[in-house]
């Protein structure tokens, strides 16, 4: 969990906030395993979501600013400690879907094998961030992807996550069967070991793009568990993310009916030649 600093004040964020809220809006039961400081009240910020946490001296805090083409400039103000599975009860160690989503190196080693999950996804950002002494965030090369990605089926990578000249998205297919690169309003690129597919998005007026990648990841995994169709899941996730950018924080997430309505809208645009799929 994080506090994201905005002009109007701190907003609850972090991958667990966006991912669990998305799953709930899509009709799923979801829980969060996280770490945060004593001032964070999960019952207030994540109502109706079971939260299993390890209290840390501080909650992770970011400042997010967006430039041209959606490039994000981030500053880390404080960081929570590592995530521990100790607080998690046995009943939650066998989920249908597991999403691993560190923000600043909170996951150490291979976490997925400690669960029995049918579908496992991982968001790359927390493994590929470097932090300057002033907190400025920059991309760095992933030091040991093989260990972190043990047991993972789908890796989600933003187009801005990886440093220039380092490993490219398809290189991670050594460890996972699928890699999805999110590209903001342009949609996503789905890499499998057999092919690469461009999946157009559904551009919407952006109020706050923070968390859209986490919404995408959560929606993709939900739909992939339901259908087994990676291309449909990417289109579904694009439409879920298009809802997320229309409001601050998790305030504008769409329910299943809204996401499916946008799927139909997106398909009409593709059929009318607006995009070449």
TORLO-824838 format. One record per atom (N, C-alpha, C): y, z negated, x. Coordinates in steps of 0.05 Angstrom, whole numbers, padded with zeros to 5 digits, always signed. Last residue first. Layout:
BEGIN
YZX;...
END
This chain:
BEGIN
-00083+00717-00116;-00103+00697-00108;-00124+00711-00090;-00019+00730-00115;-00044+00744-00109;-00064+00724-00099;+00025+00714-00168;+00013+00708-00143;-00012+00725-00140;+00041+00743-00213;+00061+00727-00198;+00051+00719-00170;+00006+00772-00244;+00013+00783-00218;+00035+00767-00203;-00014+00751-00289;+00009+00768-00292;+00019+00779-00265;-00053+00717-00269;-00062+00741-00282;-00039+00761-00286;-00020+00675-00250;-00036+00691-00231;-00045+00717-00244;+00002+00658-00298;+00020+00669-00277;+00004+00685-00257;-00044+00640-00324;-00029+00662-00335;-00010+00675-00315;-00057+00597-00290;-00075+00620-00292;-00061+00644-00304;-00014+00562-00301;-00018+00573-00274;-00035+00598-00275;-00026+00549-00354;-00001+00562-00347;-00003+00576-00320;-00076+00524-00348;-00074+00549-00364;-00048+00564-00357;-00059+00480-00317;-00080+00499-00307;-00078+00525-00321;-00026+00454-00352;-00014+00468-00329;-00034+00487-00316;-00066+00434-00386;-00045+00452-00397;-00032+00468-00374;-00092+00400-00350;-00106+00424-00360;-00087+00444-00373;-00051+00362-00344;-00061+00377-00321;-00075+00402-00330;-00047+00342-00396;-00024+00355-00384;-00033+00372-00360;-00098+00319-00404;-00089+00340-00422;-00066+00356-00409;-00099+00279-00364;-00117+00302-00362;-00108+00325-00380;-00029+00263-00348;-00056+00256-00357;-00073+00282-00356;+00013+00264-00289;+00003+00275-00314;-00024+00264-00322;+00063+00221-00263;+00036+00232-00262;+00027+00241-00289;+00114+00200-00256;+00112+00225-00272;+00083+00237-00271;+00116+00154-00224;+00126+00153-00251;+00120+00177-00268;+00103+00141-00173;+00081+00150-00190;+00090+00152-00219;+00164+00162-00143;+00139+00146-00141;+00118+00158-00159;+00202+00199-00189;+00202+00181-00166;+00177+00164-00166;+00180+00264-00212;+00192+00238-00215;+00190+00222-00189;+00156+00312-00199;+00178+00313-00219;+00191+00285-00223;+00112+00311-00168;+00137+00315-00154;+00161+00314-00173;+00068+00304-00203;+00076+00282-00186;+00104+00286-00175;+00057+00354-00226;+00068+00332-00243;+00081+00311-00225;+00034+00380-00183;+00059+00390-00194;+00072+00371-00213;-00013+00353-00175;+00009+00348-00156;+00035+00358-00167;-00043+00376-00217;-00037+00347-00217;-00014+00340-00199;-00045+00428-00197;-00030+00423-00222;-00024+00393-00226;-00076+00421-00151;-00049+00433-00149;-00032+00426-00174;-00123+00404-00175;-00108+00385-00159;-00079+00395-00155;-00140+00451-00200;-00135+00428-00216;-00117+00408-00201;-00149+00482-00153;-00129+00491-00173;-00121+00467-00191;-00189+00452-00129;-00164+00456-00115;-00142+00464-00135;-00230+00457-00168;-00219+00430-00161;-00192+00432-00147;-00241+00510-00165;-00230+00500-00190;-00217+00473-00184;-00263+00510-00113;-00239+00526-00119;-00226+00516-00145;-00308+00475-00117;-00286+00468-00100;-00260+00484-00106;-00346+00449-00165;-00332+00475-00160;-00307+00469-00143;-00369+00405-00187;-00381+00416-00163;-00369+00442-00154;-00348+00377-00231;-00356+00405-00234;-00372+00416-00211;-00338+00322-00221;-00345+00331-00248;-00357+00359-00249;-00326+00321-00167;-00348+00305-00176;-00357+00315-00204;-00280+00352-00170;-00303+00362-00155;-00329+00347-00163;-00245+00320-00198;-00254+00346-00210;-00279+00356-00196;-00239+00278-00162;-00248+00273-00189;-00260+00298-00201;-00220+00305-00117;-00245+00292-00115;-00256+00286-00143;-00170+00326-00136;-00191+00344-00126;-00218+00330-00127;-00142+00278-00148;-00149+00297-00170;-00171+00316-00161;-00137+00257-00096;-00151+00242-00117;-00160+00261-00139;-00107+00298-00069;-00134+00289-00060;-00150+00275-00081;-00060+00300-00101;-00077+00324-00097;-00105+00315-00089;-00040+00249-00091;-00047+00257-00118;-00066+00281-00118;-00030+00255-00037;-00050+00235-00046;-00059+00241-00074;+00010+00294-00038;-00015+00300-00025;-00037+00280-00032;+00051+00267-00065;+00038+00290-00078;+00012+00297-00065;+00078+00226-00038;+00053+00220-00052;+00039+00243-00065;+00142+00253-00047;+00126+00232-00034;+00101+00227-00051;+00176+00288-00072;+00150+00298-00065;+00132+00277-00052;+00219+00281-00123;+00209+00265-00101;+00180+00275-00094;+00236+00325-00153;+00252+00301-00151;+00245+00284-00127;+00231+00395-00156;+00223+00370-00142;+00244+00349-00144;+00209+00438-00206;+00232+00425-00193;+00224+00398-00181;+00146+00469-00185;+00162+00455-00205;+00187+00443-00191;+00095+00517-00176;+00121+00506-00168;+00135+00493-00191;+00032+00510-00170;+00049+00513-00193;+00076+00501-00187;-00005+00546-00119;+00003+00523-00134;+00018+00529-00159;-00063+00585-00101;-00035+00582-00108;-00029+00557-00123;-00105+00581-00051;-00105+00572-00079;-00076+00567-00086;-00142+00620-00007;-00116+00610-00014;-00115+00604-00044;-00201+00606+00029;-00190+00614+00003;-00161+00603+00000;-00250+00624+00075;-00224+00612+00071;-00212+00623+00046;-00321+00611+00087;-00298+00627+00079;-00273+00610+00078;-00362+00578+00107;-00368+00606+00101;-00343+00623+00096;-00345+00527+00112;-00357+00539+00136;-00363+00569+00132;-00280+00528+00080;-00308+00520+00082;-00320+00533+00107;-00215+00512+00064;-00233+00522+00085;-00261+00511+00081;-00164+00527+00021;-00191+00514+00022;-00207+00527+00044;-00097+00514+00018;-00117+00531+00030;-00143+00516+00033;-00050+00508-00037;-00069+00497-00017;-00086+00519-00005;+00018+00512-00056;-00010+00507-00063;-00026+00497-00040;+00072+00515-00050;+00056+00540-00046;+00027+00536-00053;+00093+00465-00054;+00094+00482-00078;+00078+00508-00075;+00050+00440-00003;+00072+00436-00022;+00070+00454-00046;+00001+00452+00019;+00024+00467+00028;+00048+00464+00009;-00059+00424+00047;-00039+00424+00025;-00013+00436+00036;-00121+00445+00063;-00094+00443+00074;-00074+00445+00051;-00185+00419+00065;-00164+00429+00047;-00137+00424+00060;-00248+00431+00088;-00222+00422+00096;-00202+00435+00077;-00317+00414+00083;-00294+00427+00072;-00268+00414+00083;-00358+00388+00113;-00363+00414+00101;-00339+00429+00090;-00340+00361+00178;-00340+00359+00148;-00345+00387+00137;-00344+00372+00232;-00352+00345+00223;-00354+00343+00192;-00329+00423+00241;-00350+00413+00258;-00362+00387+00246;-00284+00430+00213;-00309+00437+00199;-00333+00430+00216;-00241+00424+00244;-00253+00399+00234;-00278+00405+00217;-00222+00474+00255;-00237+00461+00276;-00251+00436+00266;-00191+00490+00212;-00219+00498+00212;-00236+00484+00234;-00140+00467+00227;-00157+00456+00205;-00186+00464+00206;-00138+00461+00300;-00130+00472+00275;-00149+00463+00253;-00118+00420+00355;-00139+00430+00337;-00127+00440+00311;-00052+00438+00381;-00076+00422+00380;-00097+00435+00362;-00007+00469+00377;-00023+00472+00401;-00049+00455+00401;+00031+00420+00341;+00028+00448+00351;+00010+00448+00376;-00005+00369+00305;+00014+00377+00325;+00010+00406+00334;-00013+00365+00233;-00025+00369+00260;-00004+00378+00280;+00016+00359+00184;+00003+00336+00197;-00003+00341+00226;+00038+00399+00153;+00055+00388+00174;+00042+00365+00189;+00001+00413+00115;+00008+00434+00134;+00026+00423+00157;-00044+00357+00109;-00019+00371+00102;-00013+00392+00123;-00112+00355+00094;-00092+00356+00115;-00067+00369+00105;-00171+00324+00075;-00146+00334+00065;-00125+00332+00087;-00240+00337+00078;-00217+00327+00092;-00192+00341+00082;-00299+00320+00047;-00275+00336+00044;-00253+00322+00060;-00342+00286+00062;-00348+00313+00052;-00323+00331+00052;-00361+00238+00112;-00340+00250+00095;-00347+00279+00087;-00397+00217+00148;-00402+00213+00120;-00382+00225+00101;-00349+00208+00197;-00377+00205+00191;-00381+00200+00161;-00296+00210+00212;-00305+00229+00191;-00335+00227+00185;-00289+00176+00255;-00275+00170+00230;-00287+00186+00206;-00320+00202+00295;-00326+00175+00286;-00314+00169+00258;-00294+00252+00300;-00322+00250+00294;-00330+00223+00283;-00241+00244+00317;-00247+00251+00289;-00276+00248+00282;-00209+00213+00358;-00238+00212+00354;-00245+00219+00326;-00154+00228+00359;-00168+00220+00384;-00198+00221+00381;-00115+00280+00339;-00134+00260+00329;-00153+00253+00352;-00050+00287+00366;-00077+00297+00364;-00096+00274+00356;+00007+00273+00323;-00008+00272+00349;-00036+00281+00344;+00072+00278+00294;+00043+00284+00295;+00032+00281+00323;+00115+00220+00287;+00110+00248+00296;+00080+00253+00296;+00164+00175+00265;+00137+00185+00262;+00135+00214+00271;+00202+00123+00292;+00201+00151+00284;+00172+00161+00286;+00206+00071+00311;+00191+00076+00286;+00189+00105+00278;+00226+00065+00361;+00245+00061+00338;+00232+00066+00311;+00182+00078+00393;+00191+00050+00392;+00211+00044+00369;+00143+00123+00351;+00161+00117+00373;+00170+00088+00371;+00078+00136+00333;+00101+00120+00326;+00117+00114+00351;+00037+00188+00306;+00046+00173+00329;+00072+00159+00321;-00017+00205+00265;+00011+00197+00267;+00015+00181+00293;-00069+00216+00249;-00055+00235+00266;-00025+00230+00267;-00091+00181+00213;-00104+00183+00239;-00088+00201+00258;-00062+00186+00166;-00061+00160+00180;-00075+00160+00207;-00073+00240+00148;-00047+00232+00159;-00047+00206+00175;-00120+00258+00124;-00118+00257+00153;-00094+00242+00163;-00160+00230+00076;-00134+00241+00080;-00127+00237+00110;-00226+00244+00054;-00209+00230+00073;-00182+00245+00076;-00279+00234+00007;-00257+00249+00018;-00241+00231+00037;-00344+00237-00018;-00325+00222+00000;-00304+00241+00010;-00388+00227-00070;-00368+00246-00059;-00348+00229-00043;-00423+00183-00076;-00433+00210-00079;-00414+00231-00067;-00429+00126-00033;-00413+00143-00051;-00424+00171-00052;-00439+00070-00010;-00458+00090-00021;-00443+00106-00042;-00406+00047+00050;-00408+00052+00021;-00431+00070+00015;-00407+00050+00104;-00411+00023+00092;-00412+00024+00062;-00396+00102+00118;-00424+00094+00117;-00429+00066+00106;-00338+00102+00117;-00353+00114+00095;-00382+00105+00095;-00317+00083+00166;-00318+00065+00142;-00336+00076+00120;-00318+00081+00233;-00329+00096+00211;-00332+00077+00187;-00256+00058+00263;-00284+00066+00263;-00292+00081+00238;-00207+00030+00221;-00218+00031+00249;-00248+00038+00247;-00151+00042+00186;-00180+00044+00185;-00190+00048+00213;-00097+00042+00198;-00109+00017+00187;-00139+00018+00186;-00062+00081+00218;-00085+00072+00234;-00099+00047+00224;-00026+00086+00176;-00017+00081+00203;-00039+00068+00219;-00054+00101+00130;-00026+00110+00134;-00016+00107+00162;-00119+00122+00107;-00101+00105+00123;-00073+00117+00126;-00159+00134+00062;-00131+00144+00065;-00114+00124+00081;-00217+00155+00032;-00206+00141+00055;-00179+00151+00061;-00246+00152-00030;-00224+00165-00015;-00215+00146+00007;-00305+00163-00065;-00291+00146-00045;-00270+00162-00031;-00339+00164-00126;-00321+00178-00108;-00307+00157-00090;-00375+00129-00148;-00380+00158-00151;-00364+00173-00130;-00389+00071-00106;-00372+00087-00124;-00382+00116-00127;-00412+00021-00088;-00428+00044-00096;-00412+00062-00114;-00383-00024-00082;-00392-00011-00058;-00409+00013-00063;-00369-00055-00125;-00351-00032-00118;-00360-00018-00093;-00406-00096-00128;-00405-00077-00150;-00388-00053-00144;-00395-00129-00084;-00417-00110-00083;-00416-00089-00104;-00323-00132-00071;-00349-00142-00082;-00370-00120-00082;-00284-00135-00014;-00295-00117-00034;-00321-00128-00045;-00264-00164+00029;-00256-00172+00001;-00270-00156-00021;-00289-00136+00075;-00297-00163+00066;-00289-00170+00038;-00269-00091+00095;-00286-00088+00071;-00294-00115+00060;-00201-00086+00117;-00228-00098+00120;-00243-00095+00094;-00152-00051+00151;-00166-00055+00126;-00193-00066+00132;-00105-00081+00197;-00127-00063+00190;-00139-00071+00163;-00036-00098+00177;-00059-00098+00195;-00081-00080+00185;+00025-00061+00164;+00004-00081+00157;-00019-00078+00177;+00088-00051+00193;+00061-00041+00190;+00042-00065+00184;+00155-00026+00183;+00136-00048+00188;+00108-00037+00182;+00181+00023+00186;+00196-00001+00189;+00179-00026+00195;+00176+00088+00208;+00160+00065+00201;+00176+00039+00207;+00205+00145+00183;+00209+00123+00201;+00193+00099+00191;+00199+00216+00177;+00191+00189+00170;+00198+00169+00191;+00215+00276+00149;+00221+00258+00172;+00216+00230+00163;+00179+00331+00127;+00186+00303+00122;+00192+00290+00149;+00193+00394+00101;+00186+00379+00125;+00196+00351+00122;+00205+00428+00059;+00190+00404+00053;+00181+00388+00078;+00239+00468+00073;+00211+00474+00072;+00193+00450+00068;+00287+00422+00102;+00280+00449+00092;+00249+00453+00093;+00270+00352+00094;+00287+00374+00102;+00278+00400+00090;+00268+00286+00070;+00257+00313+00069;+00278+00334+00076;+00250+00221+00090;+00271+00240+00085;+00260+00268+00087;+00228+00156+00081;+00220+00184+00079;+00245+00201+00073;+00212+00097+00113;+00234+00113+00103;+00226+00142+00104;+00160+00049+00098;+00169+00075+00109;+00197+00082+00097;+00119-00006+00112;+00144+00004+00100;+00152+00030+00114;+00064-00048+00099;+00074-00024+00112;+00098-00013+00097;+00077-00118+00097;+00069-00094+00083;+00080-00070+00098;+00055-00170+00142;+00075-00152+00131;+00062-00130+00115;+00011-00202+00152;+00038-00214+00155;+00059-00196+00143;-00037-00189+00099;-00026-00184+00126;+00001-00197+00128;-00094-00202+00061;-00065-00207+00065;-00058-00204+00094;-00135-00154+00036;-00133-00173+00058;-00103-00177+00063;-00157-00142-00031;-00139-00140-00008;-00143-00162+00012;-00170-00104-00085;-00184-00122-00066;-00169-00120-00040;-00152-00094-00149;-00142-00091-00122;-00156-00113-00105;-00163-00058-00208;-00173-00080-00191;-00164-00075-00162;-00111-00038-00248;-00127-00029-00226;-00137-00054-00210;-00075-00056-00286;-00101-00046-00295;-00118-00034-00273;-00018-00042-00246;-00030-00055-00269;-00056-00041-00277;+00006-00045-00191;-00017-00029-00199;-00031-00042-00223;+00049-00080-00189;+00053-00053-00180;+00030-00034-00188;+00030-00129-00211;+00054-00117-00221;+00056-00087-00214;-00016-00138-00183;-00018-00138-00212;+00007-00126-00225;+00001-00139-00129;-00014-00116-00139;-00016-00115-00170;+00057-00156-00101;+00042-00165-00124;+00027-00142-00136;+00077-00172-00037;+00068-00150-00053;+00050-00161-00075;+00089-00213-00002;+00109-00207-00024;+00099-00186-00043;+00051-00216+00038;+00051-00236+00016;+00069-00230-00007;+00029-00148+00053;+00041-00174+00058;+00042-00192+00034;-00037-00116+00053;-00008-00117+00048;+00002-00145+00053;-00091-00071+00048;-00079-00094+00062;-00049-00093+00057;-00145-00052+00003;-00121-00048+00019;-00113-00073+00034;-00178-00017-00044;-00183-00036-00022;-00161-00031-00002;-00175-00007-00114;-00162-00003-00088;-00171-00025-00068;-00209+00029-00166;-00201+00005-00153;-00190+00012-00125;-00216+00060-00231;-00210+00061-00202;-00203+00034-00191;-00243+00100-00280;-00239+00073-00271;-00235+00074-00241;-00209+00159-00307;-00229+00145-00291;-00222+00116-00287;-00170+00189-00332;-00191+00177-00349;-00213+00162-00333;-00128+00206-00304;-00148+00226-00311;-00172+00214-00325;-00101+00160-00294;-00089+00179-00313;-00109+00201-00321;-00135+00139-00255;-00132+00126-00281;-00121+00145-00302;-00126+00175-00213;-00153+00173-00224;-00152+00160-00252;-00071+00163-00204;-00080+00190-00212;-00107+00189-00225;-00073+00110-00187;-00059+00117-00211;-00067+00144-00222;-00102+00117-00139;-00114+00102-00161;-00100+00108-00188;-00066+00149-00109;-00093+00158-00115;-00106+00143-00138;-00018+00121-00105;-00018+00147-00118;-00047+00155-00127;-00036+00072-00081;-00020+00072-00105;-00022+00099-00120;-00062+00089-00035;-00078+00076-00056;-00062+00074-00082;-00021+00113-00004;-00042+00130-00016;-00057+00116-00038;+00045+00091-00020;+00020+00090-00005;-00002+00104-00020;+00089+00050-00060;+00077+00076-00053;+00051+00071-00037;+00143+00024-00095;+00115+00020-00088;+00102+00047-00082;+00207+00028-00068;+00188+00038-00089;+00160+00034-00078;+00269-00004-00058;+00242+00000-00050;+00225+00009-00074;+00330+00032-00078;+00314+00008-00072;+00285+00016-00064;+00358+00078-00084;+00359+00059-00106;+00343+00034-00102;+00345+00105-00036;+00373+00096-00041;+00375+00075-00063;+00283+00077-00013;+00298+00098-00025;+00326+00087-00030;+00225+00062+00024;+00254+00056+00021;+00268+00081+00010;+00165+00043+00000;+00180+00066+00009;+00209+00062+00003;+00116-00002+00017;+00143+00000+00004;+00156+00025+00017;+00046+00011+00007;+00071+00012+00022;+00094+00005+00004;-00024+00000+00017;+00000+00000+00000;+00025+00000+00018;
END
